[in-house]
Amino acid sequence: MQKHVKKNSLSLKRILLLLIIYILVFITIFSFLDYYAYYMINVYLLILLSIILGVISTYVHIKAKGRSRVDDIVDKL
């Protein structure tokens, strides 16, 4: 059996990839909400809110020092 080596590197590339993934997740969620709300919400507001929530989620993810599925996606990129 192979031993799983825990990689504890937080490079700038890894942080940016986490940020991009979280922003894309929030943009997708807000796009569906806006679609079902008949495009009543301003698109720029949704993108700004997605960026803000993406930054907050990335910060919380880094401070938690846990491993999640998002880390698996980042490893594949």
C-alpha positions in Angstrom: 0.0 0.0 0.0 1.1 3.5 -0.7 1.3 5.9 2.1 -0.5 9.2 1.6 1.9 12.0 2.2 0.2 15.1 3.5 1.3 18.1 1.6 1.1 21.3 3.6 2.1 23.8 1.1 0.2 27.0 0.7 1.7 28.6 -2.4 0.3 31.6 -4.1 -0.8 29.4 -7.0 -2.8 27.1 -4.6 -4.5 30.1 -2.9 -5.4 31.6 -6.3 -6.8 28.3 -7.5 -8.9 28.0 -4.4 -10.2 31.5 -4.8 -11.1 30.9 -8.5 -13.0 27.7 -7.6 -14.9 29.3 -4.8 -15.8 32.3 -7.0 -17.0 30.0 -9.8 -19.2 28.0 -7.3 -20.8 31.2 -6.0 -21.3 32.6 -9.5 -23.0 29.3 -10.5 -25.3 29.3 -7.5 -26.2 33.0 -7.9 -26.8 32.5 -11.6 -29.4 29.8 -10.9 -31.0 32.0 -8.3 -31.2 34.9 -10.7 -32.5 32.7 -13.5 -35.4 31.5 -11.3 -36.0 35.1 -10.1 -36.5 36.1 -13.8 -33.3 38.2 -14.0 -34.5 40.7 -11.4 -31.1 41.0 -9.7 -28.3 43.1 -11.1 -25.6 40.9 -12.7 -22.8 43.1 -11.4 -24.1 42.8 -7.9 -24.1 39.0 -8.2 -20.5 39.0 -9.5 -19.3 41.4 -6.7 -21.1 39.3 -4.1 -19.5 36.1 -5.5 -16.0 37.7 -5.3 -16.5 38.8 -1.7 -17.9 35.4 -0.6 -15.1 33.7 -2.6 -12.5 35.7 -0.7 -14.1 34.9 2.6 -14.5 31.2 1.8 -10.9 31.0 0.7 -9.7 32.6 3.9 -11.8 30.3 6.1 -10.6 27.3 4.1 -7.0 28.2 4.6 -7.4 28.9 8.3 -9.2 25.6 8.9 -6.2 23.6 7.7 -8.4 20.7 6.7 -8.6 18.7 3.6 -11.7 18.7 1.5 -12.9 17.9 -2.0 -11.9 21.4 -3.1 -8.3 20.5 -2.3 -8.7 17.4 -4.5 -9.9 19.6 -7.4 -7.0 22.0 -6.9 -4.5 19.1 -6.9 -5.9 18.1 -10.3 -5.4 21.5 -11.8 
